[in-house]
Amino acid sequence: MSFLLNTEIFQTPIGILLVGVIGLIVGSFLNVVIYRLPIMMERAEKIYAWEVLHTDKEGTGENPFEPTERFNLMVPGSRCPHCGTEIRFWQNIPVVSYLLQRGRCVGCGTKITVRYLLVEVLCAVLSILVVLKYPDPWQLAFALLLTWGLLALIFIDAEQQILPDVITLPLMWLGIVAACVQGGLFIGLRESVIGAMVGYLSLWSVYWLFRLVTGKEGMGYGDFKLLALLCAWQGIVMLPFILFFSALTGIVFALINRIGYGVPMAFGPYLAIAGWLTFMYGGEIAAITGLSL
């Protein structure tokens, strides 16, 4: 595996293609994460809530929310959520299987959401963009993990309006670890730690100010952690860019979809998109806009 530590391998067409194929495979797994993780979280919350309510009571019996079979990211095998037909390995080939099956289940013919295809294609494309930007093996490995994690967060928050700590917090700490590797792969350790703290506190302050003025909650705590994550990788220098572009994309999306005032809308996807763009092309964005980093 020593050839993977050679910077030049990821500057060749074969190396770039390899990363793209890995991106397709990871994208297929991310679809599992996007679908199953919210279900796992909901079940865990119900189990915990039932146990809290019945802790001091006798004869309450077994927890009715305990699953009858194992359910996690690995088991059971992939199945159609409508008819329960088990999906064979040849029906689970990224992109190819979706196109061959014309986006429908082979068992019941139910239409499969295009999100599965979109995540796989996006994961491959974004992975290729990452390797073109960061051919160094260490930078590439960390940048890919960040990209894949953000992609999962984007779709989970868009569909369920939650940002799981099990993804957000490890990614934040991974950014701090990256700042310790080789003297800092992207930024230094001090910048990373300060960035995480300031990133969290900035949205936390906005949240409480908005709540004091309006009496409403404008965003969730997951958004604070997500911004802390992004700033742990980039430092506070990119904070204004992230906030500006996330707000801009959110406003444009709301206008296009005619989302009215007061209608709940996930902010995490726009934060993640803006954060990834600044992570990848912060210098270029600053040059184009005429703003200085």
C-alpha positions in Angstrom: 0.0 0.0 0.0 3.0 2.3 0.0 2.2 3.5 -3.5 -0.8 5.2 -2.1 1.5 7.5 -0.1 3.1 8.6 -3.3 1.8 12.1 -4.2 2.3 11.6 -8.0 -0.1 8.6 -8.1 -3.1 10.9 -7.5 -2.0 13.3 -10.2 -2.4 10.6 -12.9 -5.6 9.7 -14.7 -5.6 6.2 -13.1 -5.3 7.7 -9.6 -8.0 10.2 -10.2 -10.3 7.5 -11.7 -9.5 5.3 -8.6 -10.7 8.1 -6.3 -13.8 8.5 -8.4 -14.7 4.8 -8.2 -14.1 4.9 -4.4 -16.4 7.9 -4.3 -19.2 5.9 -6.0 -18.8 3.1 -3.5 -18.8 5.4 -0.6 -21.8 7.2 -2.0 -23.7 3.9 -2.0 -22.9 3.5 1.7 -23.8 7.1 2.4 -27.3 6.3 1.1 -27.6 3.7 3.8 -26.4 6.2 6.4 -28.9 8.8 5.2 -31.8 6.4 5.4 -31.0 4.3 8.4 -29.2 6.7 10.9 -32.3 8.9 11.5 -34.4 5.7 12.1 -31.7 4.4 14.5 -31.7 7.7 16.4 -35.5 7.8 16.6 -35.7 4.2 18.0 -32.9 4.9 20.5 -34.8 8.0 21.7 -38.0 6.1 22.1 -36.3 3.3 24.1 -34.6 5.8 26.3 -37.8 7.8 26.9 -39.7 4.7 27.8 -37.0 3.6 30.3 -37.0 7.0 31.9 -40.7 7.0 32.3 -40.8 3.5 33.8 -37.6 3.5 35.9 -39.4 3.6 39.3 -42.3 1.4 38.3 -42.6 -2.3 38.9 -44.1 -4.8 36.6 -43.8 -2.7 33.5 -42.6 -5.5 31.4 -40.3 -5.4 28.4 -39.6 -2.1 26.6 -42.1 -2.2 23.6 -39.6 -0.1 21.6 -36.8 -2.7 21.8 -36.2 -3.9 18.2 -37.1 -7.5 17.4 -34.1 -7.8 15.1 -30.8 -6.0 14.8 -31.0 -2.8 12.8 -27.9 -0.7 12.2 -25.8 0.5 9.3 -24.6 -3.0 8.5 -27.6 -5.3 9.2 -30.0 -6.3 7.9 -29.1 -6.3 4.3 -30.5 -3.7 1.9 -34.2 -4.2 1.2 -37.0 -2.4 -0.6 -38.7 -0.3 2.1 -42.1 -0.9 0.4 -42.2 -4.6 -0.3 -39.2 -5.9 1.7 -37.6 -7.6 -1.3 -33.9 -8.2 -0.5 -31.6 -6.2 -2.8 -28.9 -8.5 -4.3 -25.4 -7.3 -4.8 -25.8 -7.0 -8.5 -28.8 -4.8 -7.9 -26.7 -2.5 -5.6 -24.0 -1.5 -8.0 -23.6 2.3 -7.8 -25.4 4.3 -10.6 -25.4 1.3 -12.9 -28.1 -0.7 -11.1 -30.3 2.4 -10.7 -30.2 3.0 -14.5 -30.6 -0.6 -15.5 -33.7 -0.9 -13.2 -35.0 2.4 -14.5 -35.2 3.7 -11.0 -37.7 1.1 -9.8 -37.7 -1.8 -7.4 -37.4 -5.2 -9.2 -39.8 -6.7 -6.7 -42.8 -4.4 -6.6 -42.0 -1.8 -9.3 -42.1 1.1 -6.8 -40.2 4.1 -7.9 -36.9 4.5 -6.1 -36.1 8.1 -5.0 -33.6 9.8 -7.3 -31.7 10.8 -4.2 -29.9 7.4 -4.3 -28.5 8.2 -7.8 -27.8 11.8 -6.9 -25.8 11.0 -3.8 -23.7 8.4 -5.6 -22.9 10.7 -8.5 -22.2 13.7 -6.3 -19.9 11.7 -4.1 -17.9 10.5 -7.1 -17.7 14.0 -8.6 -16.8 15.8 -5.3 -14.2 13.1 -4.6 -12.6 13.8 -8.0 -12.6 17.6 -7.3 -11.0 16.9 -3.9 -8.2 14.8 -5.4 -7.6 17.5 -8.1 -7.3 20.1 -5.3 -5.4 18.0 -2.8 -3.2 15.3 -4.4 -1.1 15.0 -1.3 -2.1 11.6 0.3 -2.5 13.0 3.8 -4.5 16.0 2.7 -6.5 13.9 0.3 -7.5 11.4 3.0 -8.7 14.0 5.4 -10.4 16.1 2.8 -12.3 13.1 1.5 -13.6 12.2 4.9 -14.8 15.8 5.4 -16.5 15.8 2.0 -18.2 12.5 2.6 -19.4 13.5 6.0 -20.7 16.8 4.9 -22.6 15.1 2.0 -24.3 12.8 4.5 -25.2 15.7 6.8 -26.6 17.7 3.9 -29.1 15.1 2.9 -30.0 14.0 6.4 -30.8 17.6 7.4 -32.6 18.3 4.2 -34.9 15.2 4.7 -35.2 15.0 8.5 -34.1 18.4 9.7 -31.5 16.9 12.1 -27.7 17.0 12.2 -26.6 13.9 14.0 -23.8 14.4 16.6 -22.4 11.0 15.7 -21.3 12.6 12.4 -20.8 16.2 13.3 -18.6 15.9 16.4 -16.2 13.3 15.0 -15.7 15.5 11.9 -15.0 18.5 14.1 -12.4 16.5 16.1 -11.0 15.2 12.8 -10.4 18.8 11.7 -8.4 19.4 14.9 -6.4 16.2 14.4 -5.7 17.3 10.8 -4.2 20.5 12.3 -1.8 18.3 14.3 -0.6 16.2 11.4 2.6 17.3 9.7 2.4 20.7 11.4 -1.1 21.3 10.1 -2.4 19.9 6.9 -4.7 22.9 6.2 -4.3 25.2 9.2 -2.4 25.2 12.4 -3.7 23.7 15.7 -4.3 27.1 17.4 -6.3 28.3 14.4 -8.3 25.1 14.4 -9.2 25.2 18.1 -10.1 28.9 18.1 -12.1 28.4 14.9 -14.2 25.7 16.4 -14.9 27.8 19.5 -15.7 31.0 17.7 -17.7 29.1 15.0 -20.0 27.6 17.7 -20.3 30.8 19.7 -21.2 32.9 16.7 -24.3 31.1 15.8 -25.1 30.4 19.5 -25.1 34.2 20.1 -27.4 34.8 17.0 -29.7 32.0 18.2 -30.2 33.6 21.7 -30.5 37.1 20.3 -33.2 36.0 17.9 -34.9 34.1 20.6 -34.9 37.1 23.0 -36.3 39.4 20.4 -38.9 37.2 18.8 -39.5 34.5 21.4 -38.9 31.9 18.7 -36.0 29.5 17.9 -34.4 30.4 14.6 -32.1 27.4 14.4 -31.0 24.2 16.2 -28.0 23.4 18.2 -26.8 21.1 15.4 -26.2 24.2 13.3 -23.8 25.6 16.0 -21.9 22.3 16.0 -21.8 22.2 12.2 -20.3 25.7 12.0 -17.8 24.8 14.7 -16.9 21.8 12.6 -16.3 23.9 9.5 -14.2 26.5 11.3 -12.1 23.7 12.9 -11.0 22.9 9.4 -10.6 26.4 8.1 -10.2 28.8 11.0 -12.1 32.0 11.8 -10.8 33.7 8.7 -13.3 31.9 6.6 -16.2 32.4 9.0 -17.6 35.5 7.2 -17.5 33.8 3.9 -19.3 30.7 5.2 -22.1 32.7 6.8 -22.5 35.0 3.8 -22.7 32.2 1.2 -24.9 30.0 3.4 -27.4 32.8 4.0 -27.3 33.7 0.3 -28.0 30.1 -0.9 -30.7 29.7 1.7 -32.5 32.9 0.6 -32.2 32.0 -3.1 -33.6 28.5 -2.4 -36.5 29.9 -0.3 -37.4 32.4 -3.1 -37.2 29.8 -5.9 -39.4 27.4 -3.9 -41.6 30.2 -2.6 -41.1 29.2 1.0 -43.0 31.7 3.2 -41.9 33.5 6.3 -42.1 31.3 9.4 -42.0 28.0 7.5 -39.3 25.7 9.1 -36.4 25.2 6.8 -33.2 23.3 7.4 -30.2 25.7 7.5 -27.6 22.9 7.8 -27.4 22.0 4.1 -26.5 25.6 3.2 -23.9 25.9 5.9 -22.4 22.6 4.7 -22.4 23.6 1.0 -20.9 27.0 1.8 -18.3 25.5 4.2 -17.2 22.9 1.6 -16.9 25.6 -1.1 -14.7 27.8 1.1 -12.7 24.8 2.2 -12.0 23.9 -1.4 -11.9 27.3 -3.1 -11.7 30.0 -0.4 -8.7 31.7 -2.0 -10.3 31.7 -5.4 -13.6 33.0 -4.0 -11.8 35.8 -2.2 -9.9 36.8 -5.4 -13.1 36.8 -7.5 -15.1 38.8 -5.1 -12.3 41.2 -4.3 -12.4 40.4 -0.6 -9.2 39.6 1.3 -8.7 36.6 3.5 
